[in-house]
Amino acid sequence: MTPQYIPDTKGLVAVDITWGEIQPIQVADGIRTVGEPEVIKHLQSGLPVIDVRAPGTRDGIRIAGTNEIPISDIVDRMDELDRSKPTIFFCNGPQCPQSQKAINLLLEAGYPAEKMWYYRGGMHDWITLGLPVVKEYVE
C-alpha cells in the first residue's frame, strides 16, 4: 500500500493504484486538513504527529519524529495525546481510510476537533514527493 523504492533507481518509486478507496479532503467539521509543509513545520516544532496505521500496513517504514498509535488502540490510548496542542494524524494516504476513521473514533469519544489535524497525503504522498522516511517498524 505504500510506494516502494525501486532498487538501483534513485528517486523512483512504484505505486500500487489498485487498493483502497479515495478519502475525503474534509474528514469532519472542525478538523483541519494539512499538507506536507504543515507536517514538516509541526515535526520541526516538536509538535505531535501520530501514525495510526495498523500493524501489517506499515511496510516497515515511518516518518521520522512521528509516534505510532494504531487505529485499533486510538480511543484506549487517547490519554497519551496532548490536548493542549494540535496533533496531526496520518496513515497510508489518500486511498487509506485509517486516519479518517481514527479521527472520527476520537470525535465520538469526545476528543476536541480543533486539536486534530488530518494529513490526507500520508505515506503515499510523503514518499512520492521524496521526503525522508526511516525503517523502524517491526511488523
Secondary structure, DSSP 8 states (H G I E B T S, - for coil): ---EE-TT-TT-EE---SSS----S--STT-EEE-HHHHHHHHHTT--EEE---TTSSTTEE-TT-EE--GGGTTTTGGGS-TTS-EEEE-S-TT--HHHHHHHHHHHTT--GGGEEEETTHHHHHHHTT---EE----
